[in-house]
Amino acid sequence: MFITLNLRYGLTEKLEVFTYTNFFSNFQRTTYANSERKSKEDHRFNSAGAGFSYQVLEEDKYPALLISVSSQVANNTNFSNGYKVNYFKHYKATLTSYYTVDPIVFFIQASYTLNLKEKNKDQKIDLGERFSFSPQIYFAINPYTTINWGFSWYIQGKDKINGKYVSLTQTRTSFLFGASYEITNNLVFNLIMSINHYLTVISHLFQQDLLISFKMKRVIFIFLLLINSGFCGTVYIINQDVSIKRKVKSYIEFKNEGMIRQ
């Protein structure tokens, strides 16, 4: 289970800065054939980062366009010889666009992630670069309730450990479904479910995100709880930026980069 805390602040009507940190928590209990039981716990800091979003074009006759750049300032990497915090090893650039046809918002996003080599003594991990693409549709049922659906796709280059390739090029397609409800003007609950399919392994992963957002003037506080359950295969968790956009008389959680409307 991943827990993410996110803080966003609108410097101007078009420029927003954000910072985030997340933690990992895991509890496992195993029962063997002889009725013996063993428990294992793992609670730790995972990563922290910062960045900015800028609205290049406002929505008018044409779709809005936003650009976002962020860096993972600190990342607690799991090496074979233990955990080690590396600094400024992951960078992400994102383009986001949306267009409203009341009561529908068409949303599309593309991003590129640059991963640099991470080290712990004689151990080296070099993750492949990643490109992702996600079109979605948001529908406002009423002024307080919004549903959304779409998909997300990414491709990631080969990973290397100590200079040797340890994986093939990976692709993943995720089918996204979600709903948000505005409790007050400043408080929004958002539930998102994704069904992920990996082409490099025979596996499906079901992921549920519970997101709670609280807005205070120009500041947005975000709490994200991410839970995964699935079958065989490797699970890759992608850190995503989160923000709120006020559209069609309802809060719509883009679950990605956005702008704080003032």
Contacts in CASP RR format, 6 or more apart in sequence:
PFRMAT RR
TARGET T0000
AUTHOR 0000-0000-0000
METHOD contacts of the structure
MODEL  1
MFITLNLRYGLTEKLEVFTYTNFFSNFQRTTYANSERKSKEDHRFNSAGA
GFSYQVLEEDKYPALLISVSSQVANNTNFSNGYKVNYFKHYKATLTSYYT
VDPIVFFIQASYTLNLKEKNKDQKIDLGERFSFSPQIYFAINPYTTINWG
FSWYIQGKDKINGKYVSLTQTRTSFLFGASYEITNNLVFNLIMSINHYLT
VISHLFQQDLLISFKMKRVIFIFLLLINSGFCGTVYIINQDVSIKRKVKS
YIEFKNEGMIRQ
1 24 0 8 1.000
1 25 0 8 1.000
1 26 0 8 1.000
1 225 0 8 1.000
1 226 0 8 1.000
1 227 0 8 1.000
1 228 0 8 1.000
2 22 0 8 1.000
2 23 0 8 1.000
2 24 0 8 1.000
2 25 0 8 1.000
2 46 0 8 1.000
2 224 0 8 1.000
2 225 0 8 1.000
2 226 0 8 1.000
2 237 0 8 1.000
3 22 0 8 1.000
3 23 0 8 1.000
3 24 0 8 1.000
3 25 0 8 1.000
3 223 0 8 1.000
3 224 0 8 1.000
3 225 0 8 1.000
3 226 0 8 1.000
4 20 0 8 1.000
4 21 0 8 1.000
4 22 0 8 1.000
4 23 0 8 1.000
4 222 0 8 1.000
4 223 0 8 1.000
4 224 0 8 1.000
4 225 0 8 1.000
4 226 0 8 1.000
4 239 0 8 1.000
4 242 0 8 1.000
5 20 0 8 1.000
5 21 0 8 1.000
5 22 0 8 1.000
5 221 0 8 1.000
5 222 0 8 1.000
5 223 0 8 1.000
5 224 0 8 1.000
6 18 0 8 1.000
6 19 0 8 1.000
6 20 0 8 1.000
6 220 0 8 1.000
6 221 0 8 1.000
6 222 0 8 1.000
6 223 0 8 1.000
6 224 0 8 1.000
6 241 0 8 1.000
6 242 0 8 1.000
7 18 0 8 1.000
7 19 0 8 1.000
7 20 0 8 1.000
7 219 0 8 1.000
7 220 0 8 1.000
7 221 0 8 1.000
7 222 0 8 1.000
8 16 0 8 1.000
8 17 0 8 1.000
8 18 0 8 1.000
8 219 0 8 1.000
8 220 0 8 1.000
8 222 0 8 1.000
8 243 0 8 1.000
8 260 0 8 1.000
9 16 0 8 1.000
9 17 0 8 1.000
9 18 0 8 1.000
9 218 0 8 1.000
9 219 0 8 1.000
9 220 0 8 1.000
9 260 0 8 1.000
10 16 0 8 1.000
10 17 0 8 1.000
10 218 0 8 1.000
10 219 0 8 1.000
10 260 0 8 1.000
10 262 0 8 1.000
11 17 0 8 1.000
13 55 0 8 1.000
13 262 0 8 1.000
14 54 0 8 1.000
14 55 0 8 1.000
14 259 0 8 1.000
15 52 0 8 1.000
15 53 0 8 1.000
15 54 0 8 1.000
15 55 0 8 1.000
16 52 0 8 1.000
16 53 0 8 1.000
16 54 0 8 1.000
16 243 0 8 1.000
16 258 0 8 1.000
16 259 0 8 1.000
16 260 0 8 1.000
17 50 0 8 1.000
17 51 0 8 1.000
17 52 0 8 1.000
17 53 0 8 1.000
18 50 0 8 1.000
18 51 0 8 1.000
18 52 0 8 1.000
18 53 0 8 1.000
18 70 0 8 1.000
18 241 0 8 1.000
18 243 0 8 1.000
19 48 0 8 1.000
19 49 0 8 1.000
19 50 0 8 1.000
19 51 0 8 1.000
20 48 0 8 1.000
20 49 0 8 1.000
20 50 0 8 1.000
20 239 0 8 1.000
20 241 0 8 1.000
21 45 0 8 1.000
21 47 0 8 1.000
21 48 0 8 1.000
21 49 0 8 1.000
22 46 0 8 1.000
22 47 0 8 1.000
22 48 0 8 1.000
22 224 0 8 1.000
22 239 0 8 1.000
23 43 0 8 1.000
23 44 0 8 1.000
23 45 0 8 1.000
23 46 0 8 1.000
24 42 0 8 1.000
24 43 0 8 1.000
24 44 0 8 1.000
24 45 0 8 1.000
24 46 0 8 1.000
25 42 0 8 1.000
25 43 0 8 1.000
26 40 0 8 1.000
26 41 0 8 1.000
26 42 0 8 1.000
26 43 0 8 1.000
27 39 0 8 1.000
27 40 0 8 1.000
27 41 0 8 1.000
27 42 0 8 1.000
28 39 0 8 1.000
28 40 0 8 1.000
28 41 0 8 1.000
29 37 0 8 1.000
29 38 0 8 1.000
29 39 0 8 1.000
29 40 0 8 1.000
30 37 0 8 1.000
30 38 0 8 1.000
30 39 0 8 1.000
30 40 0 8 1.000
31 37 0 8 1.000
32 38 0 8 1.000
44 76 0 8 1.000
44 83 0 8 1.000
45 76 0 8 1.000
45 85 0 8 1.000
46 75 0 8 1.000
46 76 0 8 1.000
47 72 0 8 1.000
47 74 0 8 1.000
47 75 0 8 1.000
47 76 0 8 1.000
47 239 0 8 1.000
48 72 0 8 1.000
48 73 0 8 1.000
48 74 0 8 1.000
49 70 0 8 1.000
49 71 0 8 1.000
49 72 0 8 1.000
49 73 0 8 1.000
49 74 0 8 1.000
50 70 0 8 1.000
50 71 0 8 1.000
50 73 0 8 1.000
51 68 0 8 1.000
51 69 0 8 1.000
51 70 0 8 1.000
51 71 0 8 1.000
52 68 0 8 1.000
52 69 0 8 1.000
52 70 0 8 1.000
53 66 0 8 1.000
53 67 0 8 1.000
53 68 0 8 1.000
53 241 0 8 1.000
53 243 0 8 1.000
53 257 0 8 1.000
53 258 0 8 1.000
53 259 0 8 1.000
54 66 0 8 1.000
54 67 0 8 1.000
54 68 0 8 1.000
55 64 0 8 1.000
55 65 0 8 1.000
55 66 0 8 1.000
55 259 0 8 1.000
56 65 0 8 1.000
56 66 0 8 1.000
56 67 0 8 1.000
57 63 0 8 1.000
57 64 0 8 1.000
57 65 0 8 1.000
58 64 0 8 1.000
59 98 0 8 1.000
59 99 0 8 1.000
59 100 0 8 1.000
62 99 0 8 1.000
63 97 0 8 1.000
63 98 0 8 1.000
63 99 0 8 1.000
63 106 0 8 1.000
64 97 0 8 1.000
64 98 0 8 1.000
64 99 0 8 1.000
65 95 0 8 1.000
65 96 0 8 1.000
65 97 0 8 1.000
66 95 0 8 1.000
66 96 0 8 1.000
66 97 0 8 1.000
66 257 0 8 1.000
66 258 0 8 1.000
66 259 0 8 1.000
67 93 0 8 1.000
67 94 0 8 1.000
67 95 0 8 1.000
67 96 0 8 1.000
68 92 0 8 1.000
68 93 0 8 1.000
68 94 0 8 1.000
68 96 0 8 1.000
68 241 0 8 1.000
68 257 0 8 1.000
68 258 0 8 1.000
69 91 0 8 1.000
69 92 0 8 1.000
69 93 0 8 1.000
69 94 0 8 1.000
70 91 0 8 1.000
70 92 0 8 1.000
70 94 0 8 1.000
70 241 0 8 1.000
71 88 0 8 1.000
71 90 0 8 1.000
71 91 0 8 1.000
71 92 0 8 1.000
72 88 0 8 1.000
72 89 0 8 1.000
72 90 0 8 1.000
72 91 0 8 1.000
72 92 0 8 1.000
72 239 0 8 1.000
73 87 0 8 1.000
73 88 0 8 1.000
74 85 0 8 1.000
74 86 0 8 1.000
74 87 0 8 1.000
75 85 0 8 1.000
75 86 0 8 1.000
75 87 0 8 1.000
75 89 0 8 1.000
75 90 0 8 1.000
75 118 0 8 1.000
76 83 0 8 1.000
76 84 0 8 1.000
76 85 0 8 1.000
77 83 0 8 1.000
77 84 0 8 1.000
77 85 0 8 1.000
77 86 0 8 1.000
77 118 0 8 1.000
77 120 0 8 1.000
77 125 0 8 1.000
79 120 0 8 1.000
79 123 0 8 1.000
79 125 0 8 1.000
80 123 0 8 1.000
81 120 0 8 1.000
81 121 0 8 1.000
81 122 0 8 1.000
81 123 0 8 1.000
82 120 0 8 1.000
84 118 0 8 1.000
84 119 0 8 1.000
84 120 0 8 1.000
86 118 0 8 1.000
86 119 0 8 1.000
86 120 0 8 1.000
88 116 0 8 1.000
89 115 0 8 1.000
89 116 0 8 1.000
89 117 0 8 1.000
89 118 0 8 1.000
90 113 0 8 1.000
90 114 0 8 1.000
90 115 0 8 1.000
90 116 0 8 1.000
91 113 0 8 1.000
91 114 0 8 1.000
91 116 0 8 1.000
92 111 0 8 1.000
92 112 0 8 1.000
92 113 0 8 1.000
92 114 0 8 1.000
93 111 0 8 1.000
93 112 0 8 1.000
94 109 0 8 1.000
94 110 0 8 1.000
94 111 0 8 1.000
94 112 0 8 1.000
94 241 0 8 1.000
94 256 0 8 1.000
94 257 0 8 1.000
95 109 0 8 1.000
95 110 0 8 1.000
95 111 0 8 1.000
96 107 0 8 1.000
96 108 0 8 1.000
96 109 0 8 1.000
96 254 0 8 1.000
96 256 0 8 1.000
96 257 0 8 1.000
96 258 0 8 1.000
97 107 0 8 1.000
97 108 0 8 1.000
97 109 0 8 1.000
98 105 0 8 1.000
98 106 0 8 1.000
98 107 0 8 1.000
98 108 0 8 1.000
98 245 0 8 1.000
98 247 0 8 1.000
98 254 0 8 1.000
99 105 0 8 1.000
99 106 0 8 1.000
100 106 0 8 1.000
100 247 0 8 1.000
100 248 0 8 1.000
102 140 0 8 1.000
102 248 0 8 1.000
103 139 0 8 1.000
103 140 0 8 1.000
103 141 0 8 1.000
103 248 0 8 1.000
104 137 0 8 1.000
104 138 0 8 1.000
104 139 0 8 1.000
104 140 0 8 1.000
104 248 0 8 1.000
105 137 0 8 1.000
105 138 0 8 1.000
105 139 0 8 1.000
105 140 0 8 1.000
105 247 0 8 1.000
105 248 0 8 1.000
105 252 0 8 1.000
106 135 0 8 1.000
106 137 0 8 1.000
107 135 0 8 1.000
107 136 0 8 1.000
107 137 0 8 1.000
107 138 0 8 1.000
107 148 0 8 1.000
107 254 0 8 1.000
108 133 0 8 1.000
108 134 0 8 1.000
108 135 0 8 1.000
108 136 0 8 1.000
109 132 0 8 1.000
109 133 0 8 1.000
109 134 0 8 1.000
109 135 0 8 1.000
109 256 0 8 1.000
109 257 0 8 1.000
110 131 0 8 1.000
110 132 0 8 1.000
110 133 0 8 1.000
110 134 0 8 1.000
111 131 0 8 1.000
111 132 0 8 1.000
112 129 0 8 1.000
112 130 0 8 1.000
112 131 0 8 1.000
113 129 0 8 1.000
113 130 0 8 1.000
113 131 0 8 1.000
113 132 0 8 1.000
114 129 0 8 1.000
115 126 0 8 1.000
115 127 0 8 1.000
115 128 0 8 1.000
115 129 0 8 1.000
115 130 0 8 1.000
116 126 0 8 1.000
117 124 0 8 1.000
117 125 0 8 1.000
117 126 0 8 1.000
118 124 0 8 1.000
118 125 0 8 1.000
118 126 0 8 1.000
118 127 0 8 1.000
119 125 0 8 1.000
122 162 0 8 1.000
123 161 0 8 1.000
123 162 0 8 1.000
124 160 0 8 1.000
124 161 0 8 1.000
124 162 0 8 1.000
124 163 0 8 1.000
125 159 0 8 1.000
125 160 0 8 1.000
125 161 0 8 1.000
126 159 0 8 1.000
126 160 0 8 1.000
126 161 0 8 1.000
126 163 0 8 1.000
127 156 0 8 1.000
127 159 0 8 1.000
128 156 0 8 1.000
128 157 0 8 1.000
128 158 0 8 1.000
128 159 0 8 1.000
128 160 0 8 1.000
129 156 0 8 1.000
129 157 0 8 1.000
130 154 0 8 1.000
130 155 0 8 1.000
130 156 0 8 1.000
130 157 0 8 1.000
131 154 0 8 1.000
131 155 0 8 1.000
131 156 0 8 1.000
132 152 0 8 1.000
132 153 0 8 1.000
132 154 0 8 1.000
132 155 0 8 1.000
132 238 0 8 1.000
133 152 0 8 1.000
133 153 0 8 1.000
133 154 0 8 1.000
134 150 0 8 1.000
134 151 0 8 1.000
134 152 0 8 1.000
134 153 0 8 1.000
134 176 0 8 1.000
134 256 0 8 1.000
135 150 0 8 1.000
135 151 0 8 1.000
136 148 0 8 1.000
136 149 0 8 1.000
136 150 0 8 1.000
136 151 0 8 1.000
136 176 0 8 1.000
137 148 0 8 1.000
137 149 0 8 1.000
137 150 0 8 1.000
138 146 0 8 1.000
138 147 0 8 1.000
138 148 0 8 1.000
138 247 0 8 1.000
138 252 0 8 1.000
138 254 0 8 1.000
139 146 0 8 1.000
139 147 0 8 1.000
139 148 0 8 1.000
140 146 0 8 1.000
140 247 0 8 1.000
140 248 0 8 1.000
140 249 0 8 1.000
140 250 0 8 1.000
140 252 0 8 1.000
141 147 0 8 1.000
142 250 0 8 1.000
143 182 0 8 1.000
143 249 0 8 1.000
143 250 0 8 1.000
144 181 0 8 1.000
144 182 0 8 1.000
144 250 0 8 1.000
145 179 0 8 1.000
145 180 0 8 1.000
145 181 0 8 1.000
145 182 0 8 1.000
145 250 0 8 1.000
146 179 0 8 1.000
146 180 0 8 1.000
146 250 0 8 1.000
146 251 0 8 1.000
146 252 0 8 1.000
146 253 0 8 1.000
147 178 0 8 1.000
147 179 0 8 1.000
147 180 0 8 1.000
148 176 0 8 1.000
148 177 0 8 1.000
148 178 0 8 1.000
148 179 0 8 1.000
148 180 0 8 1.000
148 252 0 8 1.000
148 253 0 8 1.000
149 176 0 8 1.000
149 177 0 8 1.000
149 178 0 8 1.000
150 175 0 8 1.000
150 176 0 8 1.000
150 177 0 8 1.000
151 173 0 8 1.000
151 174 0 8 1.000
151 175 0 8 1.000
151 176 0 8 1.000
152 173 0 8 1.000
152 174 0 8 1.000
152 176 0 8 1.000
152 194 0 8 1.000
153 171 0 8 1.000
153 172 0 8 1.000
153 173 0 8 1.000
153 174 0 8 1.000
154 171 0 8 1.000
154 172 0 8 1.000
154 238 0 8 1.000
155 169 0 8 1.000
155 170 0 8 1.000
155 171 0 8 1.000
156 169 0 8 1.000
156 170 0 8 1.000
156 171 0 8 1.000
157 169 0 8 1.000
157 170 0 8 1.000
158 165 0 8 1.000
158 166 0 8 1.000
158 167 0 8 1.000
158 168 0 8 1.000
158 169 0 8 1.000
159 165 0 8 1.000
159 166 0 8 1.000
159 167 0 8 1.000
160 166 0 8 1.000
167 200 0 8 1.000
168 200 0 8 1.000
169 200 0 8 1.000
170 198 0 8 1.000
170 199 0 8 1.000
170 200 0 8 1.000
170 236 0 8 1.000
171 198 0 8 1.000
171 199 0 8 1.000
171 200 0 8 1.000
172 196 0 8 1.000
172 197 0 8 1.000
172 198 0 8 1.000
172 199 0 8 1.000
172 236 0 8 1.000
173 196 0 8 1.000
173 197 0 8 1.000
173 199 0 8 1.000
174 194 0 8 1.000
174 195 0 8 1.000
174 196 0 8 1.000
174 197 0 8 1.000
174 207 0 8 1.000
175 194 0 8 1.000
175 195 0 8 1.000
176 192 0 8 1.000
176 193 0 8 1.000
176 194 0 8 1.000
177 192 0 8 1.000
177 193 0 8 1.000
177 194 0 8 1.000
178 190 0 8 1.000
178 191 0 8 1.000
178 192 0 8 1.000
178 193 0 8 1.000
179 190 0 8 1.000
179 191 0 8 1.000
180 188 0 8 1.000
180 189 0 8 1.000
180 190 0 8 1.000
180 191 0 8 1.000
180 250 0 8 1.000
180 251 0 8 1.000
180 252 0 8 1.000
180 253 0 8 1.000
181 188 0 8 1.000
181 189 0 8 1.000
181 190 0 8 1.000
182 188 0 8 1.000
182 250 0 8 1.000
182 251 0 8 1.000
183 189 0 8 1.000
185 215 0 8 1.000
186 214 0 8 1.000
186 215 0 8 1.000
186 216 0 8 1.000
187 212 0 8 1.000
187 213 0 8 1.000
187 214 0 8 1.000
187 215 0 8 1.000
188 212 0 8 1.000
188 213 0 8 1.000
188 244 0 8 1.000
188 251 0 8 1.000
188 253 0 8 1.000
189 210 0 8 1.000
189 211 0 8 1.000
189 212 0 8 1.000
190 209 0 8 1.000
190 210 0 8 1.000
190 211 0 8 1.000
190 212 0 8 1.000
190 213 0 8 1.000
190 253 0 8 1.000
190 255 0 8 1.000
191 208 0 8 1.000
191 209 0 8 1.000
191 210 0 8 1.000
191 211 0 8 1.000
192 208 0 8 1.000
192 209 0 8 1.000
192 211 0 8 1.000
192 253 0 8 1.000
192 255 0 8 1.000
193 206 0 8 1.000
193 207 0 8 1.000
193 208 0 8 1.000
193 209 0 8 1.000
194 206 0 8 1.000
194 207 0 8 1.000
194 209 0 8 1.000
195 204 0 8 1.000
195 205 0 8 1.000
195 206 0 8 1.000
195 207 0 8 1.000
196 204 0 8 1.000
196 205 0 8 1.000
196 206 0 8 1.000
196 207 0 8 1.000
197 203 0 8 1.000
197 204 0 8 1.000
198 205 0 8 1.000
198 233 0 8 1.000
198 234 0 8 1.000
201 232 0 8 1.000
201 233 0 8 1.000
201 234 0 8 1.000
202 232 0 8 1.000
202 233 0 8 1.000
203 230 0 8 1.000
203 231 0 8 1.000
203 232 0 8 1.000
203 233 0 8 1.000
203 234 0 8 1.000
204 230 0 8 1.000
204 231 0 8 1.000
205 228 0 8 1.000
205 229 0 8 1.000
205 230 0 8 1.000
205 231 0 8 1.000
205 235 0 8 1.000
206 228 0 8 1.000
206 229 0 8 1.000
206 230 0 8 1.000
207 226 0 8 1.000
207 227 0 8 1.000
207 228 0 8 1.000
207 229 0 8 1.000
208 226 0 8 1.000
208 227 0 8 1.000
209 224 0 8 1.000
209 225 0 8 1.000
209 226 0 8 1.000
209 227 0 8 1.000
209 255 0 8 1.000
210 224 0 8 1.000
210 225 0 8 1.000
210 227 0 8 1.000
211 222 0 8 1.000
211 223 0 8 1.000
211 224 0 8 1.000
211 225 0 8 1.000
211 242 0 8 1.000
211 253 0 8 1.000
211 255 0 8 1.000
212 222 0 8 1.000
212 223 0 8 1.000
212 224 0 8 1.000
213 220 0 8 1.000
213 221 0 8 1.000
213 222 0 8 1.000
213 223 0 8 1.000
213 242 0 8 1.000
213 244 0 8 1.000
213 251 0 8 1.000
213 253 0 8 1.000
214 220 0 8 1.000
214 221 0 8 1.000
214 222 0 8 1.000
215 221 0 8 1.000
215 244 0 8 1.000
215 260 0 8 1.000
218 260 0 8 1.000
218 262 0 8 1.000
220 243 0 8 1.000
220 244 0 8 1.000
220 260 0 8 1.000
222 242 0 8 1.000
222 243 0 8 1.000
224 242 0 8 1.000
226 237 0 8 1.000
228 235 0 8 1.000
228 237 0 8 1.000
240 255 0 8 1.000
240 256 0 8 1.000
241 256 0 8 1.000
241 257 0 8 1.000
242 253 0 8 1.000
242 254 0 8 1.000
242 255 0 8 1.000
242 256 0 8 1.000
243 254 0 8 1.000
243 256 0 8 1.000
243 257 0 8 1.000
243 258 0 8 1.000
243 259 0 8 1.000
243 260 0 8 1.000
244 251 0 8 1.000
244 252 0 8 1.000
244 253 0 8 1.000
244 254 0 8 1.000
244 258 0 8 1.000
244 260 0 8 1.000
245 251 0 8 1.000
245 252 0 8 1.000
245 254 0 8 1.000
245 258 0 8 1.000
245 259 0 8 1.000
245 261 0 8 1.000
246 252 0 8 1.000
246 261 0 8 1.000
END
